[in-house]
């Protein structure tokens, strides 16, 4: 379960969906691109196109009414509430296409957007065949709950608690050390909002960024 947590959360979401696809912080060969983005789809947080579309809106309109998970609406809204309601200004297909125009023509990404739940079911069947129900419980359900909440903490906790290296008008983003540990470096969120295209989020010597270590190795 811990290996799958690292592969899907750090490599798939933090590295693939976030720093690579959303912010274009690095380039890579297509086979590696597809491998890492596929791992992101295994986190079951939508496919890459919709994920990127939402996150780019967050950066453009951070903590304003047009931010999909506007922290001014409270912890629970920015943590999970925003996913429970359809927000036309953020979720409509035209808006998602507008914010993902550089990637939404890719057939593989389109496939992942359409079938990410089916892929998760297939993974669950594979885990069951390998190790029975315990593998399904730990490798699918426990892992997904952990990945979901750690990702959501970046949207909620990292806009409420922590310290700031940079002050930005209207932007509530903070650096939160315990979220950074859980999220492999994504918790250095204030740094990231200041320099969104930087692949490295931990900018001070004590701001450990494990996802950056993976990027550096690759």
Secondary structure, DSSP 8 states (H G I E B T S, - for coil): -HHHHIIIIIIIIIIIIIIIIIT------HHHHHHHHHHHHTT-S--HHHHHHHHHHHHHTTTSTTSTT-GGG-HHIIIIIHHHS--HHHHSHHHHHHHTTTTTT-HHHHHHHHHHHHHHHHHHHHHHHHH-HHHHIIIIIIHHHHHHHHHHHHHTGGGTSSB-SS--TT----B-HHHHHHTTTTTBHHHHHHSTT-S----STT---HHHHHHHH-
